[in-house]
Amino acid sequence: MGRRRKLKATALARRLFFFVAGSLLTGFLAIFLNAVLAMYMPRHFSVSIAVGVAVAVTFWLLRLAKHPPMLLKNVPPLAAGLCAGLGVHIARTWIR
């Protein structure tokens, strides 16, 4: 059997910090980009694109900081952003 490592308090605090910081960055970027893009295109598309770009940028920055999201370590940022934007687009279409 493998040996289990205990998660130290500092490592847990670091993960928690990057989780909260990444979430806030994604939210703020999505809101800002949506406001900018809504001036040039319909709101339905601006929300989807804003969320996709926000997720991709956040994943890219977290990967640069050597703290990619725990469950998505091997996912390229562009793929994650594309999936997030497509998911928002589909959800907005179905919710109507």
N, CA, C and O of each residue as an XYZ file, in Angstrom:
384
protein
N       0.830     -1.189      0.000
C       0.000      0.000      0.000
C       0.872      1.248      0.000
O       1.990      1.252      0.517
N       0.340      2.288     -0.583
C       1.076      3.539     -0.634
C       1.011      4.290      0.689
O       0.092      4.106      1.487
N       1.963      5.101      0.890
C       2.030      5.911      2.096
C       1.263      7.201      1.865
O       1.480      7.883      0.864
N       0.375      7.536      2.776
C      -0.412      8.766      2.649
C       0.323      9.910      3.315
O       0.829      9.782      4.429
N       0.372     11.015      2.621
C       0.993     12.211      3.192
C      -0.063     13.041      3.874
O      -1.181     13.177      3.375
N       0.288     13.593      5.007
C      -0.626     14.522      5.672
C      -0.489     15.885      5.018
O       0.606     16.321      4.664
N      -1.608     16.534      4.871
C      -1.607     17.867      4.295
C      -1.295     18.866      5.398
O      -2.052     18.995      6.361
N      -0.198     19.559      5.257
C       0.211     20.520      6.274
C      -0.672     21.752      6.213
O      -1.291     22.042      5.189
N      -0.721     22.470      7.323
C      -1.574     23.661      7.412
C      -1.165     24.710      6.387
O      -2.029     25.369      5.809
N       0.115     24.877      6.153
C       0.551     25.888      5.180
C       0.150     25.499      3.759
O      -0.256     26.350      2.967
N       0.267     24.209      3.440
C      -0.131     23.758      2.101
C      -1.638     23.906      1.911
O      -2.097     24.289      0.835
N      -2.397     23.605      2.945
C      -3.849     23.765      2.874
C      -4.236     25.232      2.727
O      -5.122     25.572      1.944
N      -3.567     26.099      3.484
C      -3.844     27.534      3.386
C      -3.488     28.061      2.004
O      -4.204     28.902      1.459
N      -2.388     27.578      1.429
C      -1.975     28.006      0.086
C      -3.014     27.577     -0.953
O      -3.387     28.363     -1.824
N      -3.477     26.335     -0.858
C      -4.500     25.860     -1.793
C      -5.795     26.648     -1.654
O      -6.429     27.001     -2.648
N      -6.178     26.916     -0.424
C      -7.388     27.691     -0.177
C      -7.251     29.104     -0.735
O      -8.190     29.627     -1.336
N      -6.092     29.722     -0.540
C      -5.856     31.071     -1.066
C      -5.986     31.099     -2.588
O      -6.681     31.954     -3.138
N      -5.318     30.165     -3.267
C      -5.366     30.173     -4.726
C      -6.744     29.797     -5.252
O      -7.132     30.249     -6.330
N      -7.497     28.976     -4.513
C      -8.864     28.669     -4.906
C      -9.736     29.916     -4.845
O     -10.475     30.211     -5.784
N      -9.647     30.648     -3.734
C     -10.451     31.864     -3.569
C      -9.995     32.943     -4.554
O     -10.824     33.602     -5.181
N      -8.683     33.120     -4.689
C      -8.167     34.134     -5.616
C      -8.561     33.814     -7.059
O      -8.938     34.714     -7.810
N      -8.479     32.559     -7.447
C      -8.871     32.164     -8.797
C     -10.354     32.367     -9.046
O     -10.759     32.798    -10.125
N     -11.161     32.054     -8.040
C     -12.608     32.253     -8.175
C     -12.951     33.731     -8.320
O     -13.755     34.109     -9.172
N     -12.338     34.559     -7.485
C     -12.598     36.001     -7.566
C     -12.118     36.572     -8.894
O     -12.808     37.383     -9.511
N     -10.941     36.151     -9.331
C     -10.421     36.641    -10.610
C     -11.334     36.251    -11.761
O     -11.608     37.065    -12.642
N     -11.804     35.013    -11.757
C     -12.717     34.570    -12.810
C     -13.997     35.392    -12.808
O     -14.467     35.822    -13.861
N     -14.558     35.609    -11.629
C     -15.793     36.389    -11.528
C     -15.623     37.822    -11.996
O     -16.426     38.323    -12.783
N     -14.578     38.483    -11.512
C     -14.360     39.878    -11.901
C     -14.052     40.008    -13.386
O     -14.551     40.919    -14.047
N     -13.229     39.100    -13.917
C     -12.925     39.151    -15.343
C     -14.176     38.923    -16.188
O     -14.375     39.598    -17.199
N     -15.014     37.981    -15.780
C     -16.238     37.700    -16.536
C     -17.153     38.913    -16.545
O     -17.724     39.251    -17.582
N     -17.299     39.568    -15.408
C     -18.160     40.759    -15.333
C     -17.594     41.888    -16.181
O     -18.327     42.529    -16.934
N     -16.295     42.132    -16.064
C     -15.666     43.214    -16.828
C     -15.727     42.948    -18.332
O     -16.107     43.822    -19.111
N     -15.348     41.734    -18.730
C     -15.364     41.415    -20.156
C     -16.772     41.435    -20.732
O     -16.967     41.848    -21.875
N     -17.747     40.996    -19.960
C     -19.135     41.045    -20.429
C     -19.567     42.487    -20.650
O     -20.228     42.789    -21.643
N     -19.200     43.376    -19.738
C     -19.572     44.789    -19.893
C     -18.951     45.383    -21.157
O     -19.597     46.154    -21.867
N     -17.705     45.024    -21.433
C     -17.029     45.545    -22.618
C     -17.613     44.928    -23.891
O     -17.920     45.644    -24.845
N     -17.763     43.617    -23.906
C     -18.254     42.941    -25.107
C     -19.718     43.236    -25.403
O     -20.132     43.194    -26.562
N     -20.513     43.535    -24.368
C     -21.944     43.801    -24.566
C     -22.171     45.059    -25.398
O     -23.246     45.237    -25.971
N     -21.169     45.929    -25.468
C     -21.300     47.126    -26.298
C     -21.214     46.792    -27.790
O     -21.692     47.559    -28.626
N     -20.603     45.647    -28.124
C     -20.330     45.329    -29.517
C     -21.100     44.134    -30.063
O     -21.124     43.923    -31.276
N     -21.730     43.351    -29.194
C     -22.434     42.154    -29.659
C     -23.628     41.877    -28.760
O     -23.734     42.462    -27.681
N     -24.524     41.000    -29.183
C     -25.679     40.667    -28.338
C     -25.231     40.078    -27.002
O     -24.193     39.422    -26.909
N     -26.037     40.328    -25.975
C     -25.686     39.914    -24.610
C     -25.508     38.403    -24.490
O     -24.645     37.936    -23.747
N     -26.305     37.653    -25.203
C     -26.220     36.188    -25.130
C     -24.807     35.709    -25.459
O     -24.257     34.853    -24.765
N     -24.233     36.257    -26.504
C     -22.894     35.841    -26.913
C     -21.812     36.483    -26.060
O     -20.782     35.863    -25.798
N     -22.031     37.711    -25.627
C     -21.001     38.379    -24.830
C     -20.789     37.681    -23.492
O     -19.659     37.621    -23.006
N     -21.848     37.154    -22.889
C     -21.712     36.436    -21.616
C     -20.911     35.157    -21.826
O     -20.001     34.862    -21.051
N     -21.238     34.405    -22.852
C     -20.533     33.145    -23.118
C     -19.054     33.378    -23.389
O     -18.201     32.673    -22.849
N     -18.755     34.350    -24.212
C     -17.362     34.649    -24.544
C     -16.623     35.175    -23.318
O     -15.473     34.804    -23.085
N     -17.267     36.029    -22.537
C     -16.626     36.595    -21.347
C     -16.282     35.503    -20.339
O     -15.193     35.514    -19.765
N     -17.186     34.573    -20.119
C     -16.909     33.483    -19.178
C     -15.791     32.591    -19.704
O     -14.896     32.213    -18.948
N     -15.832     32.257    -20.966
C     -14.782     31.419    -21.543
C     -13.409     32.051    -21.450
O     -12.444     31.387    -21.071
N     -13.309     33.321    -21.791
C     -12.022     34.019    -21.714
C     -11.570     34.155    -20.261
O     -10.386     33.994    -19.965
N     -12.494     34.448    -19.361
C     -12.148     34.592    -17.944
C     -11.598     33.283    -17.373
O     -10.614     33.288    -16.633
N     -12.227     32.182    -17.715
C     -11.747     30.881    -17.232
C     -10.380     30.561    -17.824
O      -9.490     30.106    -17.106
N     -10.202     30.788    -19.110
C      -8.919     30.500    -19.748
C      -7.798     31.356    -19.157
O      -6.713     30.841    -18.886
N      -8.037     32.634    -18.956
C      -7.020     33.524    -18.389
C      -6.690     33.119    -16.966
O      -5.521     33.090    -16.582
N      -7.709     32.806    -16.180
C      -7.470     32.411    -14.794
C      -6.665     31.114    -14.728
O      -5.717     31.018    -13.948
N      -7.028     30.122    -15.530
C      -6.271     28.871    -15.539
C      -4.838     29.108    -15.968
O      -3.917     28.526    -15.397
N      -4.638     29.949    -16.959
C      -3.292     30.248    -17.445
C      -2.466     30.918    -16.348
O      -1.309     30.552    -16.138
N      -3.043     31.888    -15.651
C      -2.320     32.571    -14.571
C      -2.033     31.635    -13.399
O      -0.948     31.683    -12.820
N      -2.991     30.792    -13.050
C      -2.757     29.836    -11.965
C      -1.677     28.825    -12.348
O      -0.894     28.396    -11.501
N      -1.638     28.454    -13.606
C      -0.586     27.536    -14.059
C       0.776     28.230    -14.017
O       1.778     27.603    -13.675
N       0.821     29.512    -14.360
C       2.082     30.259    -14.256
C       2.560     30.352    -12.812
O       3.761     30.327    -12.543
N       1.608     30.460    -11.883
C       1.941     30.546    -10.460
C       2.200     29.165     -9.866
O       2.406     29.036     -8.660
N       2.190     28.141    -10.703
C       2.431     26.754    -10.279
C       1.364     26.238     -9.320
O       1.655     25.410     -8.456
N       0.135     26.720     -9.464
C      -0.980     26.272     -8.638
C      -2.220     26.042     -9.500
O      -3.226     26.733     -9.336
N      -2.154     25.065    -10.427
C      -3.353     24.801    -11.239
C      -4.466     24.229    -10.370
O      -4.187     23.659     -9.316
N      -5.707     24.369    -10.786
C      -6.811     23.802    -10.014
C      -6.593     22.308     -9.768
O      -6.115     21.584    -10.642
N      -6.950     21.867     -8.572
C      -6.632     20.494     -8.152
C      -7.152     19.428     -9.110
O      -6.403     18.526     -9.485
N      -8.392     19.510     -9.506
C      -8.978     18.463    -10.332
C      -8.704     18.645    -11.814
O      -8.973     17.743    -12.607
N      -8.178     19.790    -12.198
C      -7.980     20.088    -13.617
C      -6.516     20.392    -13.931
O      -6.232     21.262    -14.754
N      -5.595     19.692    -13.292
C      -4.166     19.969    -13.473
C      -3.696     19.773    -14.906
O      -2.848     20.524    -15.386
N      -4.232     18.779    -15.591
C      -3.740     18.440    -16.926
C      -4.591     18.999    -18.056
O      -4.382     18.651    -19.218
N      -5.537     19.854    -17.733
C      -6.414     20.431    -18.752
C      -5.789     21.728    -19.275
O      -5.468     22.616    -18.485
N      -5.615     21.846    -20.584
C      -5.089     23.104    -21.134
C      -6.060     24.259    -20.863
O      -7.273     24.072    -20.956
N      -5.547     25.449    -20.531
C      -6.417     26.594    -20.233
C      -7.386     26.928    -21.365
O      -8.538     27.277    -21.108
N      -6.935     26.827    -22.603
C      -7.809     27.143    -23.732
C      -8.983     26.164    -23.807
O     -10.111     26.570    -24.088
N      -8.725     24.887    -23.560
C      -9.799     23.893    -23.570
C     -10.788     24.141    -22.436
O     -11.998     24.013    -22.624
N     -10.275     24.495    -21.263
C     -11.160     24.775    -20.133
C     -12.029     25.994    -20.417
O     -13.223     25.988    -20.117
N     -11.440     27.038    -20.991
C     -12.207     28.233    -21.338
C     -13.249     27.960    -22.397
O     -14.371     28.460    -22.315
N     -12.885     27.165    -23.400
C     -13.837     26.815    -24.456
C     -15.012     26.018    -23.895
O     -16.165     26.277    -24.238
N     -14.714     25.055    -23.034
C     -15.789     24.253    -22.431
C     -16.675     25.108    -21.528
O     -17.894     24.939    -21.522
N     -16.079     26.016    -20.772
C     -16.874     26.877    -19.895
C     -17.779     27.800    -20.707
O     -18.960     27.950    -20.392
N     -17.230     28.415    -21.746
C     -18.029     29.300    -22.591
C     -19.141     28.558    -23.307
O     -20.263     29.056    -23.407
N     -18.835     27.363    -23.806
C     -19.856     26.555    -24.470
C     -20.936     26.120    -23.479
O     -22.121     26.089    -23.811
N     -20.514     25.787    -22.267
C     -21.477     25.406    -21.235
C     -22.421     26.537    -20.892
O     -23.620     26.314    -20.727
N     -21.904     27.736    -20.782
C     -22.748     28.902    -20.502
C     -23.694     29.155    -21.669
O     -24.870     29.456    -21.463
N     -23.189     29.035    -22.884
C     -24.025     29.240    -24.070
C     -25.186     28.238    -24.104
O     -26.330     28.620    -24.351
N     -24.894     26.975    -23.859
C     -25.937     25.933    -23.859
C     -26.935     26.182    -22.727
O     -28.145     26.074    -22.927
N     -26.430     26.514    -21.550
C     -27.323     26.753    -20.409
C     -28.242     27.944    -20.679
O     -29.435     27.884    -20.383
N     -27.702     29.011    -21.232
C     -28.535     30.183    -21.521
C     -29.586     29.868    -22.574
O     -30.696     30.398    -22.526
N     -29.238     29.003    -23.529
C     -30.203     28.611    -24.570
C     -31.323     27.762    -23.960
O     -32.496     27.971    -24.271
N     -30.973     26.818    -23.105
C     -31.979     25.937    -22.506
C     -32.829     26.623    -21.470
O     -33.994     26.262    -21.301
N     -32.288     27.608    -20.765
C     -33.026     28.277    -19.691
C     -34.126     29.162    -20.246
O     -35.142     29.363    -19.580
N     -33.957     29.680    -21.407
C     -34.964     30.577    -21.997
C     -36.278     29.963    -22.049
O     -37.232     30.585    -22.517
